[in-house]
Every structure is written in C-alpha cells, then in structure tokens.
Amino acid sequence: MNAPAGTSAPFSTIHAVLWMSTAFFWMLLGALLLGAVRQEALRDMVSLGGLSAVVFLLTSAMLTSRHPGGDTLREALGFRATAALYLPLAFVGGALAQVPAEGVVHLEGLLVPGVDQAMAERANLLLPHGTLHGVLLVLVLAVLVPIAEEAFFRGAVYGALRRAQHPGWQAGLISGVGFTLSHYDPTMLLPIALVAAYLTFLRVASGSLWASLFAHVGFNLVTMVSVVLRVPEGAIDFLSLEWQLGAGAGIALTIALALWLSRAQAARNSRSAEAVPVDA
C-alpha cells in the first residue's frame, strides 16, 4: 500500500542498505575526484578524513530530509538528553577499547600473512608532516570523523529504523554492520566490528547519540595522540597480559554501569522518544 500524501514510505532494512551503499558510492567517487585533482591527497589522512566527514554529513542530511525525525536535524540524529554519567563513562570505555583492538590486530598478524605489513603502511599514513598537520590529524580523525560517522550510522540510519518500529537491537545490528563494512581495510574488519558492537550497545542503552559519539572520540583519540606525539612503539605494552586483562575488566565495568544507567528516567525517556514515528 502506498504511503499517504505528505509522508515517506516506512524505512526498511533495504532502505538502510541502499542509503549506506549510496554513502559508500559517494566516498569512492569523491576519492577518484580527489586523486584526479591531487594524487598525493589519497595518501593524506587529513584529506581522506575530511572527504569521509563531508560524505557522511551530507548523506545524513539527505536521509533525514527524506525520512524526518522531528522538527530539527538534531532530533533526527538522536542528539537527545540521557543520563549524564553516560558521557564520561563512554569516553573512558572507548579509550580502553583500543587495548583489546590492538590485541586482535596483533593476533591477526600472527595468523594471517601480510597483516603486519598492511598495518605498518597504515601507521605511516598517520604520521604528521609538521605541527599544523599533526593538529589537523587529531581534529579531523579524532573529532570530525567520529561526529560524521556517528551522525550517519548510529544517527540517521539507526534513528530512521527505530522510528519505523524496528527494535533497538535490530537497528543497531544493521547500522553496525554497515559501519564495519564502510572501513574497507580487510585487516581492520574484526577489530572494527568489536568496536562497532560496543558503540551500538551504548547507543541502544542510552537512547542518545551522545554516548556512542563520546566513546568513538575516546577510541580514536588514543591512537591519534600517541601517533602525533610520536610515542615510541612498545613504550606502553598494550599487548601484555596485564593490559589486556585490565582493559577487558574496565570495559566490562563500563558495560555493567551502562546497563544500570539505562534504568534512569532520562535514558528511558530518550529511548521512548526515538521510537515514536514522526507522524504520530
């Protein structure tokens, strides 16, 4: 049955896949154009990160225009109030998540030929070419890119699915898989999938994009600060059993606290508000 005049069709899983595929297409097209204008830009993470941010933000705006979620873009993307403790908790949890992520990458390097070389090449792309470039790397990759990616995947896509009455876990799974696959480096899929699961959990539990955004910034910031400050490799042994167990325990604690905070009135109100169809 056709949707009534003035309303959009219900947002389905197919809609989500098409929108995420559209963003991926624009990303590839943008990279081709960027390379045609300046070939070396394809090896500059500031340029590539900026391109990624522009694509995801513009696609978020287009998606929410077609499938609105309230009177403002802020509402449609899920930037709503929740339990205040979610924000510092999420930031700490995101930073801690770097430790097991490095452990997974190291394990991949032991099991899969070529992973170590691919990771070394990726690390070289993150090296700053000067003070200004270092500052831009941090701002773009640790702030701007997380904002854009969260706005699209756990904001626009997740929110549209929830307003179409998809349960939180299902909306989170669909947007989380899309987020993981958008990082098209095969060596990073498993660690990114684990991070995506954590970010999605925070998004579902809190009912707000702020929680997953703070965790995403925390995760990226650990990498970027260590790279820009040129912390010597091995200066902090994240691969040690102590660090892995300690970070794992810390993340488990943030999950337990997040579940406890999900019972707060602010979090319950936020989850209820995001599931209300725009025409209700």
N, C-alpha and C positions, 0 to 999 in steps of 0.2 A: 504494500500500500504506500502511496506517495505521501511525503510529509506535508502537513498543512502549509499554506502560503505563509511566507514570512519566517518559517522555521527551517532548520537544517536537518538533513537525514541523521538518524541515530549513528553515533560514532562506534564503528565495529572494529574488530581485530584487523580486518582487511584495510579499513581506513588508516589505522595506525601504521601498518606495514607500508602502505603507499606513501604516507607522509614521511616516514623515516627513510624510505628509499629515495624520495624526492630530495630530502636534505643531502643524502649521500651523493646523488647525481650532481646537485649544485656544487658540492665540495670538489668532486672530480673536475667539473667544468671550470670552476674557479682556479684550481691548481694548474690546469692546462693553460688558462689565460695568463696566470701569474708567471708560469715558466716561459711563455712566449714573450712577455714583456721583459722579464729579468730572470734568466736561467738560474742564477745563484740563489734566488729567493726560495727555490724549492729545497734548499739546504739551510735555510734560516728559520729557526723555530719561532721567531717573533712574527715573521711574515705568515708562516703557515698557521700559527696560533691565532693571529688576527683574522685570517681568512675563515678559519673554523668558527670563530666567535660571530663574525658577521653573518655567515650562512645560518647558523643555528638561531640567532636572534631574529633574523628576518623571517625564517621559516616559522618560528614560534608566533610571530605577529600575524602571519598569513593564516596559520592554523586556527588561532583563537578568533580571528575575524570570521572565518568560515564556521567555526564551532565555538561560539562565545561562551564565556563562563562567568557572567556578571557584568556590572557596569564599567569595570576597569580592567586593563590588562593585568594589573597586579592581582586582582581576584582570580582571573582566569588561569594564571600561572601558579597559584597556590601560595602566594606570599601572604599568609594569614597568621594571626597570633596563635601561639600554642604555649605549653608550659615553658617558662623562661629558662629553666635549667637544661632544656634540650640543647641549647646553643653551645655553651661551653663543653657539655658532655660530648656532643657530636664532633666538635673541633678536636678534642683530645683523642676520641676514638678514631677519627680519620687519620690523625698523625701516627697513632700506634699501628694502624693498618699497613703502613709502609714496611714494617718489620716482617710480618708473615708474607707480604707480597714479594719482598726480596728473597725470602726463603724459597718460595715457589719458583721464582726465576732461576735461582741457583740450582734447584733440583732439576729443572728443565735442561739447564746447561750440562748437567751430568748425564742425562738420559738421551738428549736429542742433539745430534751433531749440528754445529753451525749456530746454535743459540748464543753461545758466548761471543762470537764474532759480531752477530747482529746487535747484541746489547752494547758492545763496545762502540760500534758505529753510531748507535742511537745516543749514547752518552756523549760522544764527540759533538753531536749536533747541539747539545745543550750548553756547551762551553761558551762563556761570554767572550766577546772580542774587545771589551773595554768596559769602563764603569757604566756608561749610559746604556750600552747593550745589555749589561747584566741587570740593571734596574728594569729595563723593558721586559727581559725574560721573566723576571719574577712577577711583574704586574700582569703580563699577558697570560702566562701559563699557570700561575698560582691564583689569579683573581679573575681575570676576564674570561678565560676559557671555562673554568668551573661555573661561573654565572651563566654563560651561554648554554653549556651542555645541560645543566640542571634545569634551566628555563625551558629547554625543548623537551628533553626526555621525561624527567620527573615533574615538569611543569605542564607544558601544553599537551603532550601526548597522554601522560598519566591522568591529568585533570579531565580531558575530554572523555577518556574511557570511564572514569568514575561518574561523571555526570550522565553517562549513558547507562549507568547502573551495573557496570562491571565491578565485581568485588575488588577490594584493595589489593589482595594478593595477586589476582589475575592482571590487573592494570600494572602492578609493579613488575610482574614477570615479563609481560610484553615489552614494556618500556626498558626494562633492564637488559633483555636480550638484544634489543636494538642498540642500546648504549654500548654493550660489549662488542657487537659486530662492527660498530662505527669506528672502533680502534682497529684498523685493518692490518696491524702488525701481528702476524700469527704467533710470534714469540710472546706477545703480551695478552693473548686472549684469556688464558686461565687466571692469571693474577687480576686482570681487569674484571673478569666475571665474579671473582670473590669480592672485590671492592664494590662492584655494582650491587651484589646481594646485600651488603652492609648498608649502602646508601639507600637502597629501596626499602629495607627494613625500617630505617629511621623515617623515611617519607611516609610509609604506611602507618607506623605507630604514632607519629606526631600529628599527622594530618596537615603538615605545613612543609613548604619547600625550604624554609629557612634551615631546618635540621640537616637535610641532606646536603644543602649548599655549604654549611659550615664544615661538615665532615669532608666534603670534596676539597675545599680550600685547604684544610689541615693536611690532607693526604698529599696534595701537590706541593704545598709549601715546604714540606720536609725535604723533598727532592731538590727543589729549586734553590733553597737557601744553601744546602750542602754543596751544590754544584757551583753556584755563584761565588760562594766564599772559598771555593777550592779546598774543601775538607779532604785531606789525604785518604785515599782508599784504604780501608782497614783501620782507620783511626777509631771508628766505632764499629765494633764487630756485631752487626745486626744478625749475622748468621750463627752466632754462638747459641748454645742450648739455653743459656740464661736469658738472653734477649728474646728468643723465640717463645719460650715458656712465659716469660714476664709479660710480653706484649699480648700473647694469647689470653692470659688471665685478665689483663687490663681490658681487652676488647669484650671478653665475656662479662666483665663487670659493667661496662657501658651498656651492653645489651640488656642485662638484668635491670639496670636503673631506667633504661628507656621504656621497658615494659611496665615498670612501676609508674613512671611518669605518664604513661598512656592512659592511666585511670583518672588523671587530673581533669577537672571540668574544662579547662581551656583546650586540652588536647581532644577531649570528646566532642566539644563544640566545633572544633576545626574539622574533625573527620566527618561530622554530620553535615557541615556547611558545604564541603567539597562534593558530596554525593547528591546534592539537590540539583535536579535538572534546571537549566536556565529558564525554561518556560513555566516552571512550577510556581 
